[in-house]
Amino acid sequence: MGGQHIAGWLNFGGFLACSARALFEELGFRNEALLKDHMKDSAGEYHDLLVMAVNVDEFLASKQALGVQ
């Protein structure tokens, strides 16, 4: 396996969640876990929690290949 991994989580609703997820997937993040009804908002409604991770070495290599610093 090797390499460092960075994990993060997303907790957005509706269209924003789809856009944010797609953006992170394009950056190389992959799904690690989906926790159903794990987060509760201020209105008392439950939402899913998506945990994503990326291999740092692969991420930095892809940025270099694109000429991004």
PyMOL Python script that loads the backbone (N, CA, C, O; Angstrom):
from pymol import cmd

cmd.read_pdbstr("""\
ATOM      1  N   MET A   1       0.823  -1.178   0.000  1.00  0.00           N
ATOM      2  CA  MET A   1       0.000   0.000   0.000  1.00  0.00           C
ATOM      3  C   MET A   1       0.865   1.239   0.000  1.00  0.00           C
ATOM      4  O   MET A   1       0.909   1.918  -1.026  1.00  0.00           O
ATOM      5  N   GLY A   2       1.533   1.575   1.032  1.00  0.00           N
ATOM      6  CA  GLY A   2       2.459   2.694   1.057  1.00  0.00           C
ATOM      7  C   GLY A   2       1.804   4.039   0.842  1.00  0.00           C
ATOM      8  O   GLY A   2       0.652   4.132   0.418  1.00  0.00           O
ATOM      9  N   GLY A   3       2.554   5.066   1.139  1.00  0.00           N
ATOM     10  CA  GLY A   3       2.049   6.423   0.958  1.00  0.00           C
ATOM     11  C   GLY A   3       1.168   6.871   2.101  1.00  0.00           C
ATOM     12  O   GLY A   3       0.567   6.062   2.808  1.00  0.00           O
ATOM     13  N   GLN A   4       1.109   8.166   2.264  1.00  0.00           N
ATOM     14  CA  GLN A   4       0.249   8.733   3.297  1.00  0.00           C
ATOM     15  C   GLN A   4      -1.154   8.905   2.749  1.00  0.00           C
ATOM     16  O   GLN A   4      -1.353   9.047   1.542  1.00  0.00           O
ATOM     17  N   HIS A   5      -2.110   8.891   3.637  1.00  0.00           N
ATOM     18  CA  HIS A   5      -3.498   9.127   3.245  1.00  0.00           C
ATOM     19  C   HIS A   5      -4.061  10.279   4.060  1.00  0.00           C
ATOM     20  O   HIS A   5      -3.769  10.427   5.247  1.00  0.00           O
ATOM     21  N   ILE A   6      -4.859  11.075   3.408  1.00  0.00           N
ATOM     22  CA  ILE A   6      -5.594  12.139   4.084  1.00  0.00           C
ATOM     23  C   ILE A   6      -7.066  11.761   3.997  1.00  0.00           C
ATOM     24  O   ILE A   6      -7.563  11.415   2.926  1.00  0.00           O
ATOM     25  N   ALA A   7      -7.745  11.827   5.106  1.00  0.00           N
ATOM     26  CA  ALA A   7      -9.178  11.535   5.106  1.00  0.00           C
ATOM     27  C   ALA A   7      -9.935  12.784   5.503  1.00  0.00           C
ATOM     28  O   ALA A   7      -9.458  13.582   6.311  1.00  0.00           O
ATOM     29  N   GLY A   8     -11.084  12.946   4.949  1.00  0.00           N
ATOM     30  CA  GLY A   8     -11.948  14.069   5.285  1.00  0.00           C
ATOM     31  C   GLY A   8     -13.388  13.609   5.248  1.00  0.00           C
ATOM     32  O   GLY A   8     -13.668  12.469   4.880  1.00  0.00           O
ATOM     33  N   TRP A   9     -14.286  14.468   5.619  1.00  0.00           N
ATOM     34  CA  TRP A   9     -15.689  14.094   5.571  1.00  0.00           C
ATOM     35  C   TRP A   9     -16.503  15.209   4.959  1.00  0.00           C
ATOM     36  O   TRP A   9     -16.148  16.385   5.024  1.00  0.00           O
ATOM     37  N   LEU A  10     -17.606  14.801   4.362  1.00  0.00           N
ATOM     38  CA  LEU A  10     -18.524  15.745   3.734  1.00  0.00           C
ATOM     39  C   LEU A  10     -19.892  15.583   4.365  1.00  0.00           C
ATOM     40  O   LEU A  10     -20.367  14.462   4.547  1.00  0.00           O
ATOM     41  N   ASN A  11     -20.510  16.662   4.689  1.00  0.00           N
ATOM     42  CA  ASN A  11     -21.878  16.623   5.209  1.00  0.00           C
ATOM     43  C   ASN A  11     -22.632  17.808   4.628  1.00  0.00           C
ATOM     44  O   ASN A  11     -22.833  18.825   5.291  1.00  0.00           O
ATOM     45  N   PHE A  12     -23.043  17.658   3.385  1.00  0.00           N
ATOM     46  CA  PHE A  12     -23.794  18.697   2.704  1.00  0.00           C
ATOM     47  C   PHE A  12     -25.127  18.107   2.279  1.00  0.00           C
ATOM     48  O   PHE A  12     -25.310  16.890   2.314  1.00  0.00           O
ATOM     49  N   GLY A  13     -26.045  18.950   1.883  1.00  0.00           N
ATOM     50  CA  GLY A  13     -27.333  18.451   1.430  1.00  0.00           C
ATOM     51  C   GLY A  13     -27.566  18.734  -0.038  1.00  0.00           C
ATOM     52  O   GLY A  13     -27.030  19.699  -0.582  1.00  0.00           O
ATOM     53  N   GLY A  14     -28.356  17.904  -0.677  1.00  0.00           N
ATOM     54  CA  GLY A  14     -28.828  18.116  -2.034  1.00  0.00           C
ATOM     55  C   GLY A  14     -27.753  18.271  -3.085  1.00  0.00           C
ATOM     56  O   GLY A  14     -26.768  17.533  -3.100  1.00  0.00           O
ATOM     57  N   PHE A  15     -27.954  19.249  -3.975  1.00  0.00           N
ATOM     58  CA  PHE A  15     -27.076  19.467  -5.127  1.00  0.00           C
ATOM     59  C   PHE A  15     -25.635  19.716  -4.709  1.00  0.00           C
ATOM     60  O   PHE A  15     -24.708  19.218  -5.348  1.00  0.00           O
ATOM     61  N   LEU A  16     -25.440  20.484  -3.641  1.00  0.00           N
ATOM     62  CA  LEU A  16     -24.087  20.795  -3.188  1.00  0.00           C
ATOM     63  C   LEU A  16     -23.316  19.532  -2.855  1.00  0.00           C
ATOM     64  O   LEU A  16     -22.122  19.449  -3.143  1.00  0.00           O
ATOM     65  N   ALA A  17     -23.973  18.544  -2.251  1.00  0.00           N
ATOM     66  CA  ALA A  17     -23.310  17.289  -1.902  1.00  0.00           C
ATOM     67  C   ALA A  17     -22.825  16.585  -3.162  1.00  0.00           C
ATOM     68  O   ALA A  17     -21.701  16.083  -3.194  1.00  0.00           O
ATOM     69  N   CYS A  18     -23.647  16.541  -4.187  1.00  0.00           N
ATOM     70  CA  CYS A  18     -23.261  15.888  -5.439  1.00  0.00           C
ATOM     71  C   CYS A  18     -22.089  16.614  -6.076  1.00  0.00           C
ATOM     72  O   CYS A  18     -21.156  15.970  -6.555  1.00  0.00           O
ATOM     73  N   SER A  19     -22.116  17.930  -6.091  1.00  0.00           N
ATOM     74  CA  SER A  19     -21.042  18.716  -6.689  1.00  0.00           C
ATOM     75  C   SER A  19     -19.752  18.579  -5.897  1.00  0.00           C
ATOM     76  O   SER A  19     -18.682  18.412  -6.482  1.00  0.00           O
ATOM     77  N   ALA A  20     -19.839  18.646  -4.580  1.00  0.00           N
ATOM     78  CA  ALA A  20     -18.650  18.526  -3.737  1.00  0.00           C
ATOM     79  C   ALA A  20     -18.052  17.136  -3.869  1.00  0.00           C
ATOM     80  O   ALA A  20     -16.834  16.990  -3.973  1.00  0.00           O
ATOM     81  N   ARG A  21     -18.897  16.119  -3.865  1.00  0.00           N
ATOM     82  CA  ARG A  21     -18.407  14.744  -3.993  1.00  0.00           C
ATOM     83  C   ARG A  21     -17.701  14.555  -5.334  1.00  0.00           C
ATOM     84  O   ARG A  21     -16.619  13.969  -5.384  1.00  0.00           O
ATOM     85  N   ALA A  22     -18.294  15.040  -6.409  1.00  0.00           N
ATOM     86  CA  ALA A  22     -17.692  14.915  -7.737  1.00  0.00           C
ATOM     87  C   ALA A  22     -16.353  15.642  -7.799  1.00  0.00           C
ATOM     88  O   ALA A  22     -15.398  15.138  -8.391  1.00  0.00           O
ATOM     89  N   LEU A  23     -16.280  16.815  -7.195  1.00  0.00           N
ATOM     90  CA  LEU A  23     -15.034  17.576  -7.178  1.00  0.00           C
ATOM     91  C   LEU A  23     -13.937  16.801  -6.463  1.00  0.00           C
ATOM     92  O   LEU A  23     -12.825  16.686  -6.979  1.00  0.00           O
ATOM     93  N   PHE A  24     -14.234  16.271  -5.285  1.00  0.00           N
ATOM     94  CA  PHE A  24     -13.231  15.515  -4.538  1.00  0.00           C
ATOM     95  C   PHE A  24     -12.829  14.239  -5.272  1.00  0.00           C
ATOM     96  O   PHE A  24     -11.661  13.853  -5.235  1.00  0.00           O
ATOM     97  N   GLU A  25     -13.781  13.574  -5.940  1.00  0.00           N
ATOM     98  CA  GLU A  25     -13.452  12.379  -6.715  1.00  0.00           C
ATOM     99  C   GLU A  25     -12.524  12.731  -7.873  1.00  0.00           C
ATOM    100  O   GLU A  25     -11.607  11.969  -8.179  1.00  0.00           O
ATOM    101  N   GLU A  26     -12.746  13.872  -8.520  1.00  0.00           N
ATOM    102  CA  GLU A  26     -11.861  14.314  -9.603  1.00  0.00           C
ATOM    103  C   GLU A  26     -10.453  14.590  -9.089  1.00  0.00           C
ATOM    104  O   GLU A  26      -9.482  14.439  -9.831  1.00  0.00           O
ATOM    105  N   LEU A  27     -10.337  14.991  -7.838  1.00  0.00           N
ATOM    106  CA  LEU A  27      -9.029  15.250  -7.229  1.00  0.00           C
ATOM    107  C   LEU A  27      -8.346  13.973  -6.764  1.00  0.00           C
ATOM    108  O   LEU A  27      -7.215  14.020  -6.280  1.00  0.00           O
ATOM    109  N   GLY A  28      -9.017  12.830  -6.905  1.00  0.00           N
ATOM    110  CA  GLY A  28      -8.412  11.554  -6.540  1.00  0.00           C
ATOM    111  C   GLY A  28      -8.909  10.956  -5.237  1.00  0.00           C
ATOM    112  O   GLY A  28      -8.467   9.874  -4.850  1.00  0.00           O
ATOM    113  N   PHE A  29      -9.816  11.635  -4.554  1.00  0.00           N
ATOM    114  CA  PHE A  29     -10.369  11.088  -3.313  1.00  0.00           C
ATOM    115  C   PHE A  29     -11.295   9.922  -3.640  1.00  0.00           C
ATOM    116  O   PHE A  29     -12.003   9.941  -4.647  1.00  0.00           O
ATOM    117  N   ARG A  30     -11.281   8.912  -2.780  1.00  0.00           N
ATOM    118  CA  ARG A  30     -12.140   7.742  -2.935  1.00  0.00           C
ATOM    119  C   ARG A  30     -12.950   7.537  -1.660  1.00  0.00           C
ATOM    120  O   ARG A  30     -12.515   7.891  -0.565  1.00  0.00           O
ATOM    121  N   ASN A  31     -14.121   6.965  -1.826  1.00  0.00           N
ATOM    122  CA  ASN A  31     -14.989   6.712  -0.673  1.00  0.00           C
ATOM    123  C   ASN A  31     -14.354   5.694   0.265  1.00  0.00           C
ATOM    124  O   ASN A  31     -13.848   4.662  -0.178  1.00  0.00           O
ATOM    125  N   GLU A  32     -14.380   5.981   1.541  1.00  0.00           N
ATOM    126  CA  GLU A  32     -13.907   5.057   2.571  1.00  0.00           C
ATOM    127  C   GLU A  32     -15.079   4.517   3.381  1.00  0.00           C
ATOM    128  O   GLU A  32     -15.085   3.343   3.751  1.00  0.00           O
ATOM    129  N   ALA A  33     -16.059   5.349   3.658  1.00  0.00           N
ATOM    130  CA  ALA A  33     -17.215   4.915   4.454  1.00  0.00           C
ATOM    131  C   ALA A  33     -18.391   5.852   4.212  1.00  0.00           C
ATOM    132  O   ALA A  33     -18.217   7.041   3.943  1.00  0.00           O
ATOM    133  N   LEU A  34     -19.573   5.299   4.312  1.00  0.00           N
ATOM    134  CA  LEU A  34     -20.801   6.083   4.280  1.00  0.00           C
ATOM    135  C   LEU A  34     -21.581   5.722   5.536  1.00  0.00           C
ATOM    136  O   LEU A  34     -22.034   4.588   5.692  1.00  0.00           O
ATOM    137  N   LEU A  35     -21.733   6.687   6.422  1.00  0.00           N
ATOM    138  CA  LEU A  35     -22.441   6.473   7.680  1.00  0.00           C
ATOM    139  C   LEU A  35     -23.839   7.077   7.549  1.00  0.00           C
ATOM    140  O   LEU A  35     -24.004   8.297   7.561  1.00  0.00           O
ATOM    141  N   LYS A  36     -24.827   6.218   7.424  1.00  0.00           N
ATOM    142  CA  LYS A  36     -26.216   6.650   7.215  1.00  0.00           C
ATOM    143  C   LYS A  36     -26.771   7.331   8.457  1.00  0.00           C
ATOM    144  O   LYS A  36     -26.598   6.844   9.575  1.00  0.00           O
ATOM    145  N   ASP A  37     -27.437   8.458   8.253  1.00  0.00           N
ATOM    146  CA  ASP A  37     -28.114   9.191   9.332  1.00  0.00           C
ATOM    147  C   ASP A  37     -27.210   9.413  10.544  1.00  0.00           C
ATOM    148  O   ASP A  37     -27.637   9.226  11.683  1.00  0.00           O
ATOM    149  N   HIS A  38     -25.984   9.804  10.300  1.00  0.00           N
ATOM    150  CA  HIS A  38     -24.983   9.941  11.367  1.00  0.00           C
ATOM    151  C   HIS A  38     -24.909  11.354  11.944  1.00  0.00           C
ATOM    152  O   HIS A  38     -24.526  11.532  13.100  1.00  0.00           O
ATOM    153  N   MET A  39     -25.270  12.350  11.149  1.00  0.00           N
ATOM    154  CA  MET A  39     -25.178  13.747  11.581  1.00  0.00           C
ATOM    155  C   MET A  39     -26.583  14.326  11.757  1.00  0.00           C
ATOM    156  O   MET A  39     -27.486  14.029  10.976  1.00  0.00           O
ATOM    157  N   LYS A  40     -26.756  15.149  12.781  1.00  0.00           N
ATOM    158  CA  LYS A  40     -28.044  15.804  13.020  1.00  0.00           C
ATOM    159  C   LYS A  40     -27.853  17.307  12.897  1.00  0.00           C
ATOM    160  O   LYS A  40     -26.966  17.877  13.532  1.00  0.00           O
ATOM    161  N   ASP A  41     -28.691  17.956  12.074  1.00  0.00           N
ATOM    162  CA  ASP A  41     -28.579  19.402  11.886  1.00  0.00           C
ATOM    163  C   ASP A  41     -29.368  20.155  12.958  1.00  0.00           C
ATOM    164  O   ASP A  41     -30.001  19.547  13.821  1.00  0.00           O
ATOM    165  N   SER A  42     -29.320  21.472  12.890  1.00  0.00           N
ATOM    166  CA  SER A  42     -29.971  22.306  13.908  1.00  0.00           C
ATOM    167  C   SER A  42     -31.494  22.172  13.904  1.00  0.00           C
ATOM    168  O   SER A  42     -32.152  22.517  14.886  1.00  0.00           O
ATOM    169  N   ALA A  43     -32.055  21.671  12.798  1.00  0.00           N
ATOM    170  CA  ALA A  43     -33.503  21.455  12.720  1.00  0.00           C
ATOM    171  C   ALA A  43     -33.894  20.063  13.222  1.00  0.00           C
ATOM    172  O   ALA A  43     -35.072  19.707  13.235  1.00  0.00           O
ATOM    173  N   GLY A  44     -32.900  19.288  13.629  1.00  0.00           N
ATOM    174  CA  GLY A  44     -33.172  17.948  14.139  1.00  0.00           C
ATOM    175  C   GLY A  44     -33.246  16.866  13.080  1.00  0.00           C
ATOM    176  O   GLY A  44     -33.595  15.726  13.385  1.00  0.00           O
ATOM    177  N   GLU A  45     -32.919  17.209  11.823  1.00  0.00           N
ATOM    178  CA  GLU A  45     -32.948  16.224  10.744  1.00  0.00           C
ATOM    179  C   GLU A  45     -31.599  15.527  10.640  1.00  0.00           C
ATOM    180  O   GLU A  45     -30.550  16.145  10.817  1.00  0.00           O
ATOM    181  N   TYR A  46     -31.643  14.221  10.347  1.00  0.00           N
ATOM    182  CA  TYR A  46     -30.420  13.429  10.232  1.00  0.00           C
ATOM    183  C   TYR A  46     -29.931  13.406   8.786  1.00  0.00           C
ATOM    184  O   TYR A  46     -30.722  13.433   7.843  1.00  0.00           O
ATOM    185  N   HIS A  47     -28.609  13.354   8.638  1.00  0.00           N
ATOM    186  CA  HIS A  47     -27.977  13.330   7.321  1.00  0.00           C
ATOM    187  C   HIS A  47     -26.870  12.288   7.305  1.00  0.00           C
ATOM    188  O   HIS A  47     -26.317  11.922   8.343  1.00  0.00           O
ATOM    189  N   ASP A  48     -26.558  11.815   6.090  1.00  0.00           N
ATOM    190  CA  ASP A  48     -25.471  10.858   5.925  1.00  0.00           C
ATOM    191  C   ASP A  48     -24.129  11.570   6.068  1.00  0.00           C
ATOM    192  O   ASP A  48     -24.015  12.772   5.829  1.00  0.00           O
ATOM    193  N   LEU A  49     -23.128  10.808   6.459  1.00  0.00           N
ATOM    194  CA  LEU A  49     -21.761  11.314   6.570  1.00  0.00           C
ATOM    195  C   LEU A  49     -20.889  10.491   5.635  1.00  0.00           C
ATOM    196  O   LEU A  49     -20.813   9.271   5.781  1.00  0.00           O
ATOM    197  N   LEU A  50     -20.231  11.135   4.679  1.00  0.00           N
ATOM    198  CA  LEU A  50     -19.359  10.463   3.729  1.00  0.00           C
ATOM    199  C   LEU A  50     -17.913  10.733   4.110  1.00  0.00           C
ATOM    200  O   LEU A  50     -17.500  11.887   4.224  1.00  0.00           O
ATOM    201  N   VAL A  51     -17.140   9.658   4.310  1.00  0.00           N
ATOM    202  CA  VAL A  51     -15.720   9.774   4.631  1.00  0.00           C
ATOM    203  C   VAL A  51     -14.945   9.424   3.367  1.00  0.00           C
ATOM    204  O   VAL A  51     -15.160   8.369   2.770  1.00  0.00           O
ATOM    205  N   MET A  52     -14.035  10.324   2.959  1.00  0.00           N
ATOM    206  CA  MET A  52     -13.229  10.110   1.759  1.00  0.00           C
ATOM    207  C   MET A  52     -11.754  10.233   2.113  1.00  0.00           C
ATOM    208  O   MET A  52     -11.393  10.893   3.088  1.00  0.00           O
ATOM    209  N   ALA A  53     -10.897   9.588   1.310  1.00  0.00           N
ATOM    210  CA  ALA A  53      -9.456   9.640   1.551  1.00  0.00           C
ATOM    211  C   ALA A  53      -8.730   9.731   0.212  1.00  0.00           C
ATOM    212  O   ALA A  53      -9.269   9.367  -0.833  1.00  0.00           O
ATOM    213  N   VAL A  54      -7.497  10.225   0.268  1.00  0.00           N
ATOM    214  CA  VAL A  54      -6.659  10.318  -0.927  1.00  0.00           C
ATOM    215  C   VAL A  54      -5.238   9.901  -0.559  1.00  0.00           C
ATOM    216  O   VAL A  54      -4.772  10.184   0.544  1.00  0.00           O
ATOM    217  N   ASN A  55      -4.554   9.233  -1.474  1.00  0.00           N
ATOM    218  CA  ASN A  55      -3.150   8.905  -1.289  1.00  0.00           C
ATOM    219  C   ASN A  55      -2.348  10.158  -1.618  1.00  0.00           C
ATOM    220  O   ASN A  55      -2.387  10.648  -2.747  1.00  0.00           O
ATOM    221  N   VAL A  56      -1.628  10.670  -0.643  1.00  0.00           N
ATOM    222  CA  VAL A  56      -0.924  11.948  -0.804  1.00  0.00           C
ATOM    223  C   VAL A  56       0.133  11.871  -1.902  1.00  0.00           C
ATOM    224  O   VAL A  56       0.252  12.797  -2.705  1.00  0.00           O
ATOM    225  N   ASP A  57       0.896  10.787  -1.949  1.00  0.00           N
ATOM    226  CA  ASP A  57       1.942  10.661  -2.970  1.00  0.00           C
ATOM    227  C   ASP A  57       1.347  10.703  -4.377  1.00  0.00           C
ATOM    228  O   ASP A  57       1.868  11.390  -5.255  1.00  0.00           O
ATOM    229  N   GLU A  58       0.252   9.965  -4.588  1.00  0.00           N
ATOM    230  CA  GLU A  58      -0.401   9.958  -5.900  1.00  0.00           C
ATOM    231  C   GLU A  58      -1.006  11.323  -6.219  1.00  0.00           C
ATOM    232  O   GLU A  58      -0.951  11.780  -7.361  1.00  0.00           O
ATOM    233  N   PHE A  59      -1.580  11.967  -5.215  1.00  0.00           N
ATOM    234  CA  PHE A  59      -2.184  13.283  -5.403  1.00  0.00           C
ATOM    235  C   PHE A  59      -1.138  14.304  -5.827  1.00  0.00           C
ATOM    236  O   PHE A  59      -1.352  15.056  -6.778  1.00  0.00           O
ATOM    237  N   LEU A  60      -0.004  14.334  -5.125  1.00  0.00           N
ATOM    238  CA  LEU A  60       1.058  15.288  -5.463  1.00  0.00           C
ATOM    239  C   LEU A  60       1.661  14.987  -6.825  1.00  0.00           C
ATOM    240  O   LEU A  60       1.999  15.910  -7.566  1.00  0.00           O
ATOM    241  N   ALA A  61       1.801  13.705  -7.169  1.00  0.00           N
ATOM    242  CA  ALA A  61       2.334  13.328  -8.477  1.00  0.00           C
ATOM    243  C   ALA A  61       1.395  13.784  -9.596  1.00  0.00           C
ATOM    244  O   ALA A  61       1.857  14.246 -10.639  1.00  0.00           O
ATOM    245  N   SER A  62       0.098  13.659  -9.391  1.00  0.00           N
ATOM    246  CA  SER A  62      -0.852  14.080 -10.424  1.00  0.00           C
ATOM    247  C   SER A  62      -0.837  15.596 -10.582  1.00  0.00           C
ATOM    248  O   SER A  62      -0.993  16.101 -11.694  1.00  0.00           O
ATOM    249  N   LYS A  63      -0.651  16.331  -9.483  1.00  0.00           N
ATOM    250  CA  LYS A  63      -0.558  17.790  -9.574  1.00  0.00           C
ATOM    251  C   LYS A  63       0.692  18.188 -10.355  1.00  0.00           C
ATOM    252  O   LYS A  63       0.645  19.096 -11.185  1.00  0.00           O
ATOM    253  N   GLN A  64       1.805  17.511 -10.091  1.00  0.00           N
ATOM    254  CA  GLN A  64       3.048  17.831 -10.806  1.00  0.00           C
ATOM    255  C   GLN A  64       2.890  17.554 -12.295  1.00  0.00           C
ATOM    256  O   GLN A  64       3.369  18.327 -13.125  1.00  0.00           O
ATOM    257  N   ALA A  65       2.223  16.457 -12.637  1.00  0.00           N
ATOM    258  CA  ALA A  65       2.027  16.104 -14.042  1.00  0.00           C
ATOM    259  C   ALA A  65       1.216  17.169 -14.769  1.00  0.00           C
ATOM    260  O   ALA A  65       1.394  17.376 -15.970  1.00  0.00           O
ATOM    261  N   LEU A  66       0.330  17.843 -14.047  1.00  0.00           N
ATOM    262  CA  LEU A  66      -0.490  18.900 -14.642  1.00  0.00           C
ATOM    263  C   LEU A  66       0.181  20.264 -14.581  1.00  0.00           C
ATOM    264  O   LEU A  66      -0.346  21.243 -15.109  1.00  0.00           O
ATOM    265  N   GLY A  67       1.348  20.332 -13.935  1.00  0.00           N
ATOM    266  CA  GLY A  67       2.064  21.593 -13.820  1.00  0.00           C
ATOM    267  C   GLY A  67       1.522  22.512 -12.750  1.00  0.00           C
ATOM    268  O   GLY A  67       1.765  23.718 -12.785  1.00  0.00           O
ATOM    269  N   VAL A  68       0.784  21.954 -11.790  1.00  0.00           N
ATOM    270  CA  VAL A  68       0.210  22.740 -10.693  1.00  0.00           C
ATOM    271  C   VAL A  68       1.148  22.668  -9.505  1.00  0.00           C
ATOM    272  O   VAL A  68       1.614  21.590  -9.136  1.00  0.00           O
ATOM    273  N   GLN A  69       1.424  23.824  -8.904  1.00  0.00           N
ATOM    274  CA  GLN A  69       2.322  23.846  -7.739  1.00  0.00           C
ATOM    275  C   GLN A  69       1.563  23.906  -6.459  1.00  0.00           C
ATOM    276  O   GLN A  69       2.165  23.931  -5.385  1.00  0.00           O
TER     277      GLN A  69
END
""", "prot")
cmd.dss("prot")
cmd.show_as("cartoon", "prot")
cmd.util.cbc("prot")
cmd.orient("prot")
